[in-house]
Amino acid sequence: MLARLEFAHLPTLLEPLERLSEVLDGPKLWVKRDDQTGLAFGGNKTRKLEFLLADAQAQGARTLITRGAAQSNHCRQTAAAAARFGFDCTLVLTDAGISSKVAKHAEASPQLRTDKFESKDLSGNRLLDHLFGAKIVWATANDCESILTSTFNISRDKGEHPYLIPYGGSNELGASAYAYALKEMLDQCSGLSQFSSPPSWIVFPSSSGGTQAGLVLGAEMFGYAGRILGISVDENRNALSKRVSDLATAAADLNGLSTKFESENILVNDHYVGDGYGVISMVEREAIYLFARMEGILLDPVYTGRAAAGMIDLIHKGFFKKEETILFWHTGGTPALFADQYREFLTSYDSAK
Ligand SMILES: Cc1ncc(COP(=O)(O)O)c(C=O)c1O
């Protein structure tokens, strides 16, 4: 068994989406509420961080360092976990989602990359990073890897004992968390009279690939025969399915299995990436309103809004059979709803109809 700190609120609820299923008139829909995993509004990173923090503690680390977009849920949850377990935390944030004016300024003046930008756009996840006391280092999409490396080296040289948490928490350790999450879901289904067999499909947003790799590994470990469909948030299908299969193979190895996963068996749909990461359009907004008004469930603008939009479109197109069951795995992200950059577009929904 892999070492794990237990702080997630598990098992997360498995709930039927009755009103949404009826209005979409397709297969029966269920939701797995990983937006309620605990740790600063929950989300899929809580499960991964249980394993990553156990490893950080075992290595005697005192500082957690990771990277993500300005509104990264992964960074927010890492900052919260750091606070909870007494680590310092440094986040290397890229300019995705902050104004181009601020980003240009950061590029021109690298020395201003830290504190001067702390006060800009403190909304959504950024506000929470601030509350948790994380130190922020700004980077651009082009230099974030080198800035991450130099941030790590500086911290190490200062004797801060840094531990690098990978992008999205997605290495073999973080991904393993979702193999156990799949087992949790199977156990729940076997105790529910509505499930004569587990759901035919699991649908969810996929980006750094750790969640999908873990689910795919879990299917192998615990005998799930349904299909695991990642809706890509930002990456093309070939690149993402390769990343997922490599990660699943590495996670299998870590768990004592010699299974080699092939990318052609990984189901990724990249038709919904639109204008790219974090760029919300009408389809995500429609999905957010549908879940909110039919089920009282909040999706986020970047990940679950996009995945739900894809799932709804696929239902409309008859991709799923009516007698099938779909489990929408809600991976969290709710604080991004409160980011300034989305307010105007989100609130203009009713007037746009
Ligand atoms: C809310 C949310 N959903 C889904 C994902 C994607 O998960 P993964 O990076 O494991 O593919 C993320 C990643 O940051 C996320 O924040």
The ligand as an ORCA input file, in Angstrom:
! r2SCAN-3c Opt
* xyz 0 1
  C     -11.461     21.256    -11.519
  C     -10.525     20.425    -12.308
  N     -11.011     19.417    -13.035
  C     -10.223     18.631    -13.793
  C      -8.865     18.844    -13.839
  C      -8.040     17.981    -14.721
  O      -7.497     16.928    -14.004
  P      -6.129     16.297    -14.499
  O      -5.134     17.409    -14.472
  O      -5.858     15.224    -13.531
  O      -6.337     15.805    -15.877
  C      -8.295     19.882    -13.087
  C      -6.846     20.133    -13.150
  O      -6.318     21.079    -12.659
  C      -9.151     20.691    -12.289
  O      -8.665     21.699    -11.559
*
